[in-house]
Amino acid sequence: MSDYQQHPSPNLYTYGAQQQFDPRQAGFVPLRLGPPEEVLANPGARLGARLLDIIFLVVVIMILGLIVGIPVVALSDSESAGDVAFATAAIGALVLYDPVMTYAYGATFGKRICGLRVARLADAEKLSLGAALGRWLVYLLIGLIPFGGLVNVLSCLWDKPYRQCFHDKAAGSVVVNHNA
């Protein structure tokens, strides 16, 4: 009996339970890289998480408008200074929310509420800040193309085998269940 037949089916990644056998150490080449299908995020949960994040960002931007806009206008007697301060704060929130949350916690508030997290495809670890920022910038740039944003978020419905959207492919990431 060969060494391969003596061991249970290997799980090369830390998605779920700890691995007991690493076929790479024994010189075997894995047939499939990445997480098993059962730990991949449900597309409906991903959509729900994105909608929650949009609601959260709208509320944050409205609060920023109140916090930043009112004191600046009162001090400067100029509405344009308030507009600039508000626009800067709103753009900062839009650009930084997703990548900073993904880097720090592995997920945005919406993903955490829906029980999801973003992981590197190669080893299930959290994304670096650069990878998280790149993933988000690709998401934003695709959204500038007519229907590009819609096709991007729906692409996880037909992508095989990891249900990745285009921004996931660009960053080498995958969205999985939080406990995976």
WOBELJO-V498318 format. One line per field, one symbol per residue. ss: DSSP state (H for helix, E for strand, L for the rest). psi: psi as a letter, one per 40 degrees, with the letter a starting at -180 (. if undefined). burial: I if it has 9 or more other ideal C-beta (glycine too) atoms within 8 Angstrom, else O. Layout:
BEGIN
ss = ???
psi = ???
burial = ???
END
This chain:
BEGIN
ss = LLLLLLLLLLLLLLLLLLLLLLLLLLLLLLLLLLLLHHHELLHHHHHHHHHHHHHHHHHHHHHHHHHHHHHHHHHHLLHHHHHHHHHHHHHHHHHHHHHHHHHHHLLLHHHHHLLEEEEELLLLLLLLHHHHHHHHHHHHHHHHLLLHHHHHHHHHHLLLLLLLLHHHHHHLEEEEELLL
psi = hiddeeiihiheifhbiiidhheddeeihidhiaiideeiihdddddddddddddddddddddddddddddddddefhddddddddddddddddddddddddddeeiidddddefiihihddeeiiiiddddddddddddddedhheddddddededehieefiidddddefiihiide.
burial = OOOOOOIOOIIIIOIOOOIOOOIOOIOOOIOOOIIOOOIIIOIOIIIIIIIIIOOIIOOIIOOIIOOIIIOIIOOOOOOOIIIOIIOOIIOOIIIOIIIIIIIOOOIIIIIIOIOIIIIIIOOIOIIOIOIIIIIIOIIIOIIOOOOIIOIIIOIIOOIOOIIIIIIIIIIIIIIIIIOI
END
